[in-house]
Amino acid sequence: MQFHENILGLIGRTPLVKLSRLARGVNANVFAKMESLNPGYSVKDRIGIAMIEDAEREGLLKTGGTIVEATSGNTGIGLALAAAVKGYKCIFVMTDKASVEKSRYLKALGADVVITPVSAKPGTPDHYVSTAKRIAAETPNSFYPDQYSNPANPEAHYRTTGPEVWEQTDGKITHFVAGLGTGGTISGAGRFLKEKDPKIKIIGADPYGSIFKTYKETGKLVEATPYLVEGIGQEIVPPNVHIKYVDEVINVTDRESFEMSRLLGRVEGIFCGGSTGTNLAAALRISQNLNENAVVVFIVCDTGEHYLSKHHSDEWLKEKRLLEPQRITAGLISGTKKSQAPKSLVSVSPLDTVAEALAKMDDLGLSQIPVLDEGRAVGSLRENRVLAKVVRNHDLLNAPISEVMESSFPTVDVDASSTEVTKRLQTSPAVLVEEYGRIISIITRHDVLDLKFNNAGQ
């Protein structure tokens, strides 16, 4: 029989996948190192078990102990997997920037999760690292791995990731691209590859707002500014960032990171997180000037399943003003109206009375309302016009809506572009959104104005 003794046997030995479509316009060979295929779905599985086993050898982690760590999620998952197999408890401290999927994943693995504000500065009591250190100090028989300074972090990549990439490319790799977060991946793998061939270029992919590019180029530390990509970038330089192994740092915007992450899934079928999009953007950028002998390998850090409520959500990207304009559809506009707008479609029947319709519009603050008959749009009401008719003929209040309604609002498909919606609204105060032959929502001119105002900073 062929089997592993436990899930930890599946860590590492991840394959390379050649980009066949996204890299079509470059001469270089571009490969994705599929760390998302580790059992915890991220590159951090490698360091989770490495730090635990190192602590066991050093006598720092004893039977029944509790692992306490500050994490953006993936290192916690790697630690939690190993802890589950080995019988340790876990407490993880994350910022409120981390996706809810990661937090739930950690809890599902039996860990306790503490959330701290992302706005807390390094060194302050509420900072997630400070909080983790305090909890570790207060918890008997605990171990604080400290992925940022633990030498077992880069050592794991020196022993596994670097050799794997070298062997998988037959020693032909010319460029290695990875993020700069704790520094483990790029420092460990970079050190190994440099020892094999000093001409190999080690490229750090980093979000705008992080300090690494300025630090690499000038040696100076600047104040970090906020960014949305998770798991990479820093406000300080962790001890595990061995910048001497890094040849160049390339900055990538949040927008490009998320667009490349989503594109990698749609075009190559590689479902990944935002930091992978950062790595991909950097890899494609350096590949532009390389010849056909170049071999570029970038890290696929983790799976996109950890970010379904973040950048893989059109609604979240729209909220952050990062959604590509061509992806703003009628369905998205109607589904992300301001909170005071009704969450479901409000309509009236042609058999309802005018008084009932006016009362409903007044209660909900609506100036127009569609008239539906068995789910089909048969007419519309505009409050000012109906009131004008009622003033002239008070008896209309008891009349059916069919006697006063006007022609139906135009209808667009749920996937219609925002441009098409805007065009229809030039001749109508509202449009109806249809999905599979059923009217599901309404978009008014105010909704589109809100959209344009909120996206004005794009």
Backbone torsions as a table, in degrees:
resi	resn	phi	psi	omega
1	MET	NA	145.7	178.6
2	GLN	-111.8	117.4	-179.2
3	PHE	-160.9	166.2	173.4
4	HIS	-102.5	148.2	179.7
5	GLU	-65.1	-31.6	177.1
6	ASN	-159.1	177.9	-173.7
7	ILE	-64.2	-22.6	-176.7
8	LEU	-67.2	-20.4	177.7
9	GLY	-68.8	-11.7	-179.6
10	LEU	-91.2	-3.0	-177.6
11	ILE	-75.9	134.0	176.1
12	GLY	87.0	-174.7	-177.8
13	ARG	55.7	37.6	179.5
14	THR	-76.5	146.8	-174.3
15	PRO	-81.5	167.0	169.1
16	LEU	-99.1	142.2	175.1
17	VAL	-125.2	125.7	180.0
18	LYS	-79.5	133.5	175.7
19	LEU	-75.9	117.0	-175.7
20	SER	-97.8	-21.0	-176.4
21	ARG	-116.3	-47.3	-177.7
22	LEU	-65.3	-28.6	-178.8
23	ALA	-100.5	18.0	-177.0
24	ARG	-63.1	-28.6	-176.2
25	GLY	-87.7	3.6	-180.0
26	VAL	-119.6	156.3	-179.6
27	ASN	-81.6	-29.3	-176.9
28	ALA	-66.8	156.1	173.2
29	ASN	-90.0	120.6	-175.9
30	VAL	-114.2	125.4	-176.2
31	PHE	-122.3	141.8	174.7
32	ALA	-98.3	125.6	175.1
33	LYS	-89.1	110.0	-164.3
34	MET	-82.5	68.9	177.6
35	GLU	-68.3	-15.2	176.9
36	SER	-70.1	-7.6	178.8
37	LEU	-93.8	4.9	170.1
38	ASN	-66.4	160.3	-175.7
39	PRO	-61.3	-28.8	175.5
40	GLY	-95.6	8.3	173.0
41	TYR	68.3	26.0	175.6
42	SER	-155.6	164.2	178.6
43	VAL	-63.6	-21.4	-175.2
44	LYS	-72.8	-11.6	174.8
45	ASP	-58.6	-34.2	-177.4
46	ARG	-62.2	-40.8	-175.2
47	ILE	-86.5	-21.2	178.4
48	GLY	-59.8	-55.8	-179.8
49	ILE	-68.6	-34.6	-178.9
50	ALA	-63.6	-44.2	-179.0
51	MET	-69.2	-36.1	179.0
52	ILE	-67.0	-46.9	-178.5
53	GLU	-66.9	-34.8	176.3
54	ASP	-65.2	-41.0	178.9
55	ALA	-66.0	-36.4	177.0
56	GLU	-64.1	-42.6	179.3
57	ARG	-64.2	-36.2	-178.5
58	GLU	-83.8	-3.4	-179.2
59	GLY	76.0	16.2	-179.3
60	LEU	-85.6	-19.3	-179.1
61	LEU	-125.3	117.6	-173.9
62	LYS	-114.5	165.4	-179.6
63	THR	-51.3	132.0	179.5
64	GLY	79.5	7.3	-176.7
65	GLY	-73.0	166.9	179.3
66	THR	-118.0	128.1	177.6
67	ILE	-92.9	125.9	178.8
68	VAL	-121.2	124.7	-177.3
69	GLU	-145.5	147.8	171.1
70	ALA	-90.4	128.7	-172.7
71	THR	-152.0	152.9	170.6
72	SER	-86.7	-0.9	174.4
73	GLY	132.2	-51.2	-171.9
74	ASN	-70.3	-40.0	176.1
75	THR	-63.5	-38.9	176.4
76	GLY	-58.9	-42.3	179.3
77	ILE	-63.8	-43.6	177.6
78	GLY	-60.8	-42.6	177.2
79	LEU	-66.2	-40.9	-177.1
80	ALA	-65.7	-37.0	177.0
81	LEU	-61.0	-48.8	-179.8
82	ALA	-66.0	-38.9	-179.9
83	ALA	-64.3	-37.7	179.3
84	ALA	-62.2	-41.5	-179.3
85	VAL	-70.4	-37.4	-173.9
86	LYS	-93.3	-8.6	174.5
87	GLY	88.0	26.2	177.7
88	TYR	-99.0	156.0	172.3
89	LYS	-89.7	160.6	-178.9
90	CYS	-139.1	140.8	169.7
91	ILE	-130.4	124.6	-178.0
92	PHE	-120.4	139.1	178.6
93	VAL	-110.4	123.4	-178.8
94	MET	-127.5	157.7	173.3
95	THR	-87.5	164.7	179.1
96	ASP	-73.3	0.7	173.5
97	LYS	-77.3	-28.7	-176.7
98	ALA	-65.9	147.4	-177.6
99	SER	-66.6	149.1	179.1
100	VAL	-66.1	-26.5	178.3
101	GLU	-61.1	-41.0	-179.7
102	LYS	-66.2	-43.7	179.5
103	SER	-59.8	-44.5	180.0
104	ARG	-67.4	-36.1	178.0
105	TYR	-61.1	-47.2	-179.7
106	LEU	-61.1	-41.9	178.9
107	LYS	-65.4	-36.8	178.6
108	ALA	-65.0	-26.8	177.4
109	LEU	-85.7	3.7	174.9
110	GLY	96.0	6.8	-178.1
111	ALA	-87.5	155.3	168.8
112	ASP	-91.9	141.9	-176.8
113	VAL	-124.8	130.7	176.7
114	VAL	-115.2	128.8	-178.2
115	ILE	-106.1	131.3	178.3
116	THR	-122.3	160.9	-178.9
117	PRO	-71.2	134.6	178.9
118	VAL	-66.8	-20.8	-178.3
119	SER	-73.4	-14.1	-178.7
120	ALA	-66.3	131.5	-177.4
121	LYS	-79.7	152.0	176.4
122	PRO	-55.7	136.5	179.4
123	GLY	91.7	-15.8	178.3
124	THR	-83.6	155.9	-175.3
125	PRO	-58.6	-31.3	-177.0
126	ASP	-86.7	-7.7	178.1
127	HIS	-61.5	144.6	-172.1
128	TYR	-64.2	-31.8	176.9
129	VAL	-70.1	-45.1	178.0
130	SER	-59.8	-41.4	-179.8
131	THR	-64.0	-42.8	179.6
132	ALA	-63.9	-42.2	178.9
133	LYS	-62.6	-40.7	179.6
134	ARG	-64.5	-45.3	-180.0
135	ILE	-62.7	-40.1	179.0
136	ALA	-63.1	-40.6	-179.7
137	ALA	-66.6	-30.1	-177.1
138	GLU	-90.8	-8.2	-176.1
139	THR	-102.7	118.2	179.4
140	PRO	-60.9	145.4	176.6
141	ASN	53.1	47.6	-179.0
142	SER	-109.6	161.5	177.5
143	PHE	-134.8	126.9	178.6
144	TYR	-105.1	101.6	-174.8
145	PRO	-61.3	-37.5	-178.2
146	ASP	53.4	72.6	-177.6
147	GLN	-58.1	-22.2	-176.9
148	TYR	-73.7	-25.4	-178.5
149	SER	-128.2	-5.7	-178.7
150	ASN	-70.2	117.8	-178.1
151	PRO	-63.4	-18.3	177.8
152	ALA	-66.9	-19.8	178.8
153	ASN	-66.4	-65.5	178.4
154	PRO	-64.1	-30.2	179.8
155	GLU	-61.8	-35.8	178.2
156	ALA	-61.2	-40.0	180.0
157	HIS	-76.9	-28.6	175.1
158	TYR	-66.3	-37.6	-177.9
159	ARG	-82.8	-25.8	-172.3
160	THR	-123.2	-60.8	-173.1
161	THR	-61.8	-49.5	179.9
162	GLY	-58.4	-53.0	178.4
163	PRO	-59.3	-37.0	179.4
164	GLU	-63.0	-46.8	-179.6
165	VAL	-62.7	-41.7	179.3
166	TRP	-61.1	-47.1	-178.5
167	GLU	-69.5	-40.3	-176.9
168	GLN	-68.1	-24.9	178.8
169	THR	-101.1	8.7	-177.2
170	ASP	54.6	33.9	178.7
171	GLY	72.5	14.5	-176.7
172	LYS	-96.7	0.5	-179.6
173	ILE	-59.8	136.2	177.9
174	THR	-114.6	-25.2	-178.1
175	HIS	-141.8	133.0	177.3
176	PHE	-120.6	125.9	-175.7
177	VAL	-118.1	125.1	178.0
178	ALA	-149.0	161.5	178.2
179	GLY	-77.7	163.2	175.3
180	LEU	-113.9	104.5	177.9
181	GLY	-126.5	-92.0	171.2
182	THR	-74.9	-22.9	-179.8
183	GLY	96.9	-7.5	-173.9
184	GLY	-61.2	-50.5	-175.7
185	THR	-64.2	-52.8	-174.5
186	ILE	-71.1	-34.1	-179.3
187	SER	-73.9	-45.4	-177.8
188	GLY	-70.8	-53.3	179.0
189	ALA	-66.0	-39.5	179.3
190	GLY	-61.5	-42.8	177.9
191	ARG	-60.4	-45.9	-179.9
192	PHE	-61.8	-47.6	-176.7
193	LEU	-65.7	-37.6	177.5
194	LYS	-64.4	-36.4	177.9
195	GLU	-67.2	-33.7	177.9
196	LYS	-73.9	-40.6	-179.1
197	ASP	-155.3	105.4	-178.2
198	PRO	-60.8	-17.3	-178.8
199	LYS	-78.6	-13.5	177.9
200	ILE	-63.9	131.4	-179.9
201	LYS	-91.4	128.3	177.7
202	ILE	-103.7	117.1	-173.9
203	ILE	-111.1	124.9	175.8
204	GLY	-93.5	125.7	176.2
205	ALA	-98.7	126.0	-170.2
206	ASP	-142.1	140.1	178.6
207	PRO	-73.1	148.3	169.1
208	TYR	-59.5	134.4	-176.1
209	GLY	111.4	-27.6	175.8
210	SER	-77.4	164.4	-172.3
211	ILE	-96.6	-6.3	-166.1
212	PHE	-68.6	-39.1	-177.7
213	LYS	-62.5	-47.9	178.1
214	THR	-62.4	-39.6	-179.9
215	TYR	-65.2	-41.8	179.2
216	LYS	-64.9	-41.0	-173.3
217	GLU	-84.3	-27.0	-175.6
218	THR	-124.5	-16.4	-175.1
219	GLY	78.3	3.7	-178.3
220	LYS	-100.3	149.4	175.7
221	LEU	-99.0	130.2	177.7
222	VAL	-115.9	166.8	179.1
223	GLU	-77.6	129.8	179.7
224	ALA	-72.9	153.4	174.2
225	THR	-119.8	157.0	-173.5
226	PRO	-63.9	146.3	171.9
227	TYR	-146.8	165.0	-170.2
228	LEU	-101.8	-23.2	179.9
229	VAL	-62.8	137.0	-177.2
230	GLU	-97.7	149.2	167.4
231	GLY	87.7	-9.3	177.8
232	ILE	-133.5	167.6	-176.5
233	GLY	79.7	158.6	-179.7
234	GLN	-152.4	165.2	172.2
235	GLU	-96.2	-19.3	179.0
236	ILE	-134.9	172.8	178.5
237	VAL	-100.2	107.1	179.2
238	PRO	-67.2	152.5	178.7
239	PRO	-56.7	-28.1	-178.6
240	ASN	-81.0	-2.2	173.1
241	VAL	-86.9	99.2	179.0
242	HIS	-93.4	86.1	-170.0
243	ILE	-64.5	-18.3	179.9
244	LYS	-65.3	-21.4	178.5
245	TYR	-88.5	-5.7	-176.9
246	VAL	-99.3	123.1	-178.8
247	ASP	-83.3	-34.8	-175.5
248	GLU	-154.3	145.0	173.8
249	VAL	-115.2	127.6	-180.0
250	ILE	-111.8	124.8	177.2
251	ASN	-83.9	140.7	179.3
252	VAL	-134.1	135.7	-179.6
253	THR	-73.6	159.7	173.7
254	ASP	-56.7	-45.2	-177.5
255	ARG	-58.2	-47.9	-178.9
256	GLU	-67.5	-38.5	178.6
257	SER	-58.6	-47.6	-177.7
258	PHE	-71.4	-38.0	178.3
259	GLU	-63.9	-42.5	-179.6
260	MET	-69.6	-35.8	176.8
261	SER	-61.9	-47.4	-179.9
262	ARG	-67.3	-37.3	179.9
263	LEU	-67.0	-37.0	179.2
264	LEU	-60.9	-37.0	176.7
265	GLY	-71.2	-45.1	-176.0
266	ARG	-70.7	-32.5	-173.0
267	VAL	-99.9	-37.3	-177.4
268	GLU	-111.0	-6.7	-179.9
269	GLY	75.7	16.7	179.0
270	ILE	-101.8	103.9	-174.8
271	PHE	-85.9	117.8	-168.0
272	CYS	-143.2	173.7	178.0
273	GLY	-89.2	178.6	-175.3
274	GLY	-68.3	-34.5	179.8
275	SER	-65.6	-31.0	174.4
276	THR	-65.3	-38.3	175.2
277	GLY	-60.3	-37.2	176.3
278	THR	-62.8	-46.9	179.0
279	ASN	-62.0	-43.2	-179.6
280	LEU	-63.1	-44.0	179.6
281	ALA	-59.1	-43.1	178.6
282	ALA	-66.5	-41.0	-179.4
283	ALA	-63.0	-44.3	-180.0
284	LEU	-69.0	-32.7	-179.4
285	ARG	-66.5	-44.9	-179.8
286	ILE	-74.0	-24.2	-178.6
287	SER	-70.9	-19.2	-176.5
288	GLN	-57.6	-33.3	-174.4
289	ASN	-107.5	17.3	-178.3
290	LEU	-105.2	156.4	179.8
291	ASN	-93.2	-175.4	-174.1
292	GLU	-70.8	-9.8	178.5
293	ASN	-88.5	-10.0	-178.3
294	ALA	-74.5	141.2	177.1
295	VAL	-125.8	109.8	-177.0
296	VAL	-107.0	126.5	178.5
297	VAL	-119.2	126.1	175.5
298	PHE	-120.6	153.0	-176.6
299	ILE	-85.2	126.0	166.7
300	VAL	-87.8	99.8	-166.8
301	CYS	-65.9	-43.9	-176.8
302	ASP	-161.4	-177.6	-176.4
303	THR	-89.0	151.3	176.9
304	GLY	-69.2	-15.2	179.1
305	GLU	-63.0	-20.2	177.7
306	HIS	-77.8	-4.3	-172.9
307	TYR	-135.3	30.3	-179.7
308	LEU	-65.5	-27.5	178.5
309	SER	-94.0	0.1	-179.3
310	LYS	-111.1	-118.6	-168.7
311	HIS	-73.2	-9.7	172.4
312	HIS	-88.8	9.8	175.6
313	SER	-111.0	119.8	176.7
314	ASP	-59.3	-37.1	-178.4
315	GLU	-63.2	-42.6	179.9
316	TRP	-65.8	-43.7	179.3
317	LEU	-64.1	-38.7	177.8
318	LYS	-63.4	-42.2	179.0
319	GLU	-61.1	-36.8	-179.3
320	LYS	-88.3	4.2	-179.9
321	ARG	61.3	37.7	-177.6
322	LEU	-120.5	-0.2	-178.0
323	LEU	-74.7	135.9	176.6
324	GLU	-59.5	132.5	-176.6
325	PRO	-53.4	-35.2	-177.4
326	GLN	-70.9	-11.0	-179.9
327	ARG	-99.9	3.0	176.8
328	ILE	-84.4	108.3	-175.2
329	THR	-107.9	173.4	177.3
330	ALA	-59.9	-40.9	179.9
331	GLY	-63.4	-39.1	-179.7
332	LEU	-70.0	-40.7	178.7
333	ILE	-60.8	-48.0	-177.2
334	SER	-71.0	-27.8	-177.7
335	GLY	-83.6	-9.8	-177.9
336	THR	-126.7	37.2	176.8
337	LYS	-66.5	166.3	176.2
338	LYS	-57.9	154.2	-173.0
339	SER	-58.6	-29.0	-177.3
340	GLN	-77.2	-11.8	179.2
341	ALA	-75.6	145.9	177.7
342	PRO	-57.0	135.8	-176.6
343	LYS	-77.2	-22.6	178.1
344	SER	-122.4	160.7	-177.0
345	LEU	-64.3	129.1	176.0
346	VAL	-103.7	126.6	-179.1
347	SER	-143.7	172.9	174.6
348	VAL	-130.5	163.1	178.4
349	SER	-97.9	150.6	178.2
350	PRO	-62.6	-17.7	-179.8
351	LEU	-90.7	-12.1	175.8
352	ASP	-65.5	158.3	178.2
353	THR	-83.5	159.4	177.8
354	VAL	-61.2	-39.6	179.2
355	ALA	-60.8	-41.7	179.1
356	GLU	-64.0	-40.8	179.8
357	ALA	-65.2	-44.8	-179.9
358	LEU	-64.2	-38.1	178.9
359	ALA	-64.5	-41.7	179.3
360	LYS	-64.7	-42.8	-179.8
361	MET	-65.5	-38.5	179.6
362	ASP	-67.5	-43.7	-179.9
363	ASP	-61.0	-39.5	-174.5
364	LEU	-96.8	-2.3	179.6
365	GLY	68.4	37.2	-178.0
366	LEU	-101.3	139.2	177.8
367	SER	-98.6	-15.0	174.6
368	GLN	-148.7	155.4	-175.9
369	ILE	-151.2	139.6	179.1
370	PRO	-80.3	151.7	174.8
371	VAL	-106.8	118.9	-177.6
372	LEU	-117.2	142.0	175.5
373	ASP	-127.0	108.3	-176.9
374	GLU	54.8	43.2	176.0
375	GLY	83.7	-4.5	179.8
376	ARG	-101.5	141.4	178.2
377	ALA	-77.5	119.5	-178.7
378	VAL	-118.7	-8.5	-179.3
379	GLY	-179.6	-174.6	179.8
380	SER	-150.9	157.3	175.4
381	LEU	-125.7	136.1	172.2
382	ARG	-117.4	124.0	-170.2
383	GLU	-53.8	-46.4	-175.6
384	ASN	-65.0	-36.2	-179.0
385	ARG	-74.2	-38.3	178.2
386	VAL	-65.6	-43.2	179.7
387	LEU	-62.0	-37.7	178.5
388	ALA	-62.9	-38.1	178.6
389	LYS	-69.4	-39.6	-179.0
390	VAL	-67.6	-36.7	177.8
391	VAL	-60.7	-39.2	179.7
392	ARG	-75.2	-30.0	-177.3
393	ASN	-143.8	94.9	-175.5
394	HIS	-63.0	-25.3	-178.1
395	ASP	-65.8	-16.6	-179.5
396	LEU	-65.4	-18.4	179.5
397	LEU	-57.9	-32.9	-179.0
398	ASN	-95.0	1.2	-178.8
399	ALA	-82.0	154.7	175.1
400	PRO	-67.4	151.5	-178.4
401	ILE	-58.2	-30.5	-177.9
402	SER	-56.9	-22.9	-178.5
403	GLU	-80.2	-18.9	-175.9
404	VAL	-121.2	-9.6	-174.5
405	MET	-69.8	154.9	177.3
406	GLU	-104.9	-176.2	-179.1
407	SER	-62.9	155.1	-176.3
408	SER	-65.7	152.4	170.9
409	PHE	-65.2	150.1	177.6
410	PRO	-62.8	153.7	-177.3
411	THR	-115.0	137.8	174.8
412	VAL	-126.3	155.9	177.8
413	ASP	-73.3	154.5	-178.4
414	VAL	-59.1	-27.0	-179.7
415	ASP	-94.5	6.7	178.9
416	ALA	-63.0	145.6	-177.9
417	SER	-72.7	160.4	176.9
418	SER	-62.7	-29.1	177.6
419	THR	-63.9	-43.2	178.7
420	GLU	-65.7	-40.2	178.4
421	VAL	-61.0	-46.5	-179.5
422	THR	-60.7	-40.4	179.6
423	LYS	-61.9	-43.3	-179.9
424	ARG	-66.1	-33.8	-177.2
425	LEU	-75.0	-8.8	176.8
426	GLN	-69.0	-25.5	-178.7
427	THR	-117.8	2.8	-179.6
428	SER	-145.9	144.6	-179.4
429	PRO	-73.0	-12.7	-178.2
430	ALA	-157.4	158.6	172.2
431	VAL	-129.2	151.0	177.1
432	LEU	-98.8	144.4	-179.4
433	VAL	-105.6	128.1	-175.0
434	GLU	-115.3	139.1	176.0
435	GLU	-134.2	118.5	-178.8
436	TYR	50.8	44.9	175.2
437	GLY	79.6	6.6	-177.7
438	ARG	-120.9	131.6	177.3
439	ILE	-74.1	122.4	-174.8
440	ILE	-115.0	-20.0	-178.4
441	SER	-165.2	175.4	179.8
442	ILE	-131.5	142.9	176.6
443	ILE	-120.8	128.0	178.9
444	THR	-104.9	171.4	176.0
445	ARG	-61.4	-36.0	178.7
446	HIS	-62.2	-37.9	179.1
447	ASP	-61.6	-42.6	-179.9
448	VAL	-70.3	-37.3	176.9
449	LEU	-63.6	-40.1	176.7
450	ASP	-60.6	-42.4	179.6
451	LEU	-61.3	-47.4	-178.8
452	LYS	-64.7	-39.2	-179.2
453	PHE	-66.4	-44.9	-177.3
454	ASN	-68.6	-25.1	-179.0
455	ASN	-98.6	8.9	-175.6
456	ALA	-61.4	-25.8	-178.2
457	GLY	-86.8	1.6	-178.1
458	GLN	-69.7	NA	NA
